[in-house]
Amino acid sequence: MGVENYPSLLDKAAQKTGEVRDRINAVLTTLSSALAGRGAPWGNDKIGDQFTQGENGYFVSRENLTTSAANMATTFDNFSTSQTDAAFHLRTMDLGNGDQYRT
């Protein structure tokens, strides 16, 4: 019984994982641009302050959302890098193991 590995499939997975990262970043960029273009439609009155201020207000919620999404993108970036590194090391190990049988 042996262990099989498929570095080429791991490379494909790394590419797809990187695409997920890129899509999350694209959504963040689009969202940031859209929000910046809208200004402050809630106004500067008491109702506007109730909407935007406080621990459950819009400003804190917006920051939490963008931070969480950026963290997800970073996580997918780390996954993609790790998958690429693992594929490289599996190839290197396989070549090294094969070299011991060459004369």
N, C-alpha and C positions, 0 to 999 in steps of 0.2 A: 504494500500500500504506500502510495507516495502523495506528495502535495503538488497540486498543479497551480500555476499562476499564469495570468494572462496580462502582461504589462501593456499590451496594445489596447486592451479593453479598459484598463485603468487610465490610460492616457485619454481615451474617449470620454470616460466619466469625468476626468479632471476638466476637460474642455467644456462639457455640459454644465458642470458645477460653476465654472467661471462665467458661463453665459447667464446663469441665475444671478450671480453677483452683479453682472453688468446690467441686467434688467432691473434689479432693485435700485441700483444707482441711478438709472435712467428715470425711474419713477420718482425718486427723491429730487432729482434735478427739475423735472417737470412740475412737481408739486411746489417746490421752492419758488420757481419762476411765477407760477400761477398765483401763489399767495402774495408774493411781492407786488405783482401787478394790480392786485385788488385793493391795496392800501388797508384802511381801517373802516370797513363798512358799518361797524357797530356803533360808531359815534363816540363822543367824549362825555356823554351824560351819565347819570346814575345807572341806567339800564346797561349801557355799554360797559361800565366798570364792573357791574355784577357778572356780565358775561365773560369778561377777559381776566379778571383778577381772582386771586385765591388759589388754594391748592387744587381745586377742581375746575379752575377757569381755563379759558381758551389758550392763554399763553403757556401755561404749564403743560397742558395736554398736547399742544403743538410741539413743544420741546421734547416731551417724552416720546411722542410718535416718531419724530425725525431721528432722535438718538437711538431708539430701538431699531428702526429700519437701517440706519448706518451700521449698527452693531451686527445686524443680520448679514449685511453685505460683507463686513469684515470677516465674519464667521465663514461664509461661503468662499471668500478669498483664501482663508487659511485651509479649508478643506481641499480646495483646488490645488494649492501649492503642495499640500501633504500627499495628495494622490499622485501628482507629477513626480515628487521626490521618491515615493514608494515604487513607482514604476521604474524609475532610473535605477534604484538600488536592487530591485528584483532582476533587472537585466544584467547589472554588474555581477551580482551573485551567481546568476546562471552561467554567464560567460566564464567566471572564475572556476566554478565547479566543473565546467566542461574542459577547461584548459588542463586540469590535472590528469586527464586521460589521453592527452596528446603526447606524442613522443617526438 
